[in-house]
Amino acid sequence: MAGRKRYTPEQIVVKLRQHEKLQAEGLTIPQACKRIGISQGHRIAAR
């Protein structure tokens, strides 16, 4: 699994907050995920 990025719990919380903010601004889930640089699978797993 070389080259795969691991996020710390603090980074995950920040990304989820960014995602929620983008959704509140009207972006769809895939658009918000792309903007913050995560896959939808990461978003679901982190919740």
C-alpha positions, 0 to 999 in steps of 0.5 A: 500500500505504498503511496497511500495517504493516511489521515490523522483523526484531527485531519479527518474531523477538519475534512468532514467539517469542510465537507459539511460547509460545502454542502451547506453552500449547495454543492453535491456530495461528489462535488464537495468530496472532489473539492476537499480531495477525498473519495466518497468512500472515505467520507462514508468510512469516516462518519 
